[in-house]
């Protein structure tokens, strides 16, 4: 029924087994090297090489046929992947990750369905230890596929980023989940006979519908956490498919993705001072803009130009730059690096404060700044930089909103109350580079904009950084 890994005593068995060991060893080493920007590129290439080895090993298994379709699929998929990866902008990387993750979940669901059909063609006697992982893979893989598509659509602005909820949303989700579990139990009870393919397809469709309904009510502010969670789902479904196929490489790779995605999800939820359940069911973020700006009220703020900002920065001893999604949108990382270089030529100490959920995906700011050759040791984590901010002369906030909002610690009624932030308001002076006073994904005013020690520089981040660098050079 399934395609087992050949025993080592069979012809070619030793080679396939060794190749699988090499493949998942490369996965593990690649993930380990991906934890540091200096080695991340090599780690990514190593993991990709491991996947190539795993594919070659799988093609060596007995029973593999339809070589024309396999070659055609590899050519089409490889071409699409290469072209899309070359053309994608850094600002679009989160939605590409969501889309690729969804493709993985969808592939797992289809593999599970194919395995069921293969078993039915051979007589339909399914042992539970094979049927259970098939059912798990099809449910979780389908949820991941459709949920990732919704995440992609929200990030790509194809649908509104605000929470979209139906009347009785939670009840409907609960009914779907109970129905899916009941159908899976019914399929398991009938495992000695031919399981109903119609019921299996119904489970596949219901899981897809549940994936849509779970992600639609989640606001844009929580998309980084959702992407990490769906990534974990895809990994777990792949591991389950590995059990169904007796494929050790798929089991190890899926477990690695599932465990790392779970750890990342929990770490990001902790960084937001929220539980995963709250993120999934609270419908937070991306809603209508709130606060004084949305009501058309004027709150006093101070506006300056690039020349004034350059003077403040050039005569400072220490500067901390806080990047956010606005920096990514403006593609300002290289201009910001040039600005920092000009300041360092004058003896100014420059560091970068990185919030765990800044941007729209985990590590978004780290990747952007690494692309501009910012030294890794200058990228400081929130817990590390916050104690130094009271002694910092100037903090420069570039496109970061919610992660610098003092309301998180000062206003217990704020939607982001209790969320750890980069406490730039503690610095001696603050310069916020932003196009307008508009709120961030959380949809609330940033009280930082109206602090006495804050100056607003209304401009495109890339243009503003370039102008400041030029002004500093002239001083």
Secondary structure, DSSP 8 states (H G I E B T S, - for coil): -------TTSTTHHHHHHHHHHHHHHHHHHHHHTTSHHHHHHHHHHHHHHHHHHHHHHHTSTT---HHHHHHHHHHHHHHHHHHHHH--GGGHHHHHHHHHHHHHHHHHHHHHHHHHHHHHTT----HHHHHHHHHHHHHHHHHHHHHHHHHHHHTTSS-SS----TTHHHHHHHHHHHHHHHHHHHHHTTTS---HHHHHHHHHHHHHHHHHHHHTS-GGGHHHHHHHHHHHHHHHHHHHHHHHT-HHHHHHHHHHHHHHHHHHHHHHHHTT--HHHHHHS--SSSS--STTTTT-----EE--HHHHHHHHHT-SEEEEEE-HHHHHHT-HHHHHHHHHHHHHTT-EEEEEE-TT-SSSTTHHHHHHHHTT--GGGEEEHHHHHHHHTT-SEEEEES--GGG-THHHH-TTSTTTT-----GGGSSEEEEEESSS---TT-S--GGGGSTTEEEEES-HHHHHHHHHHHHHH-
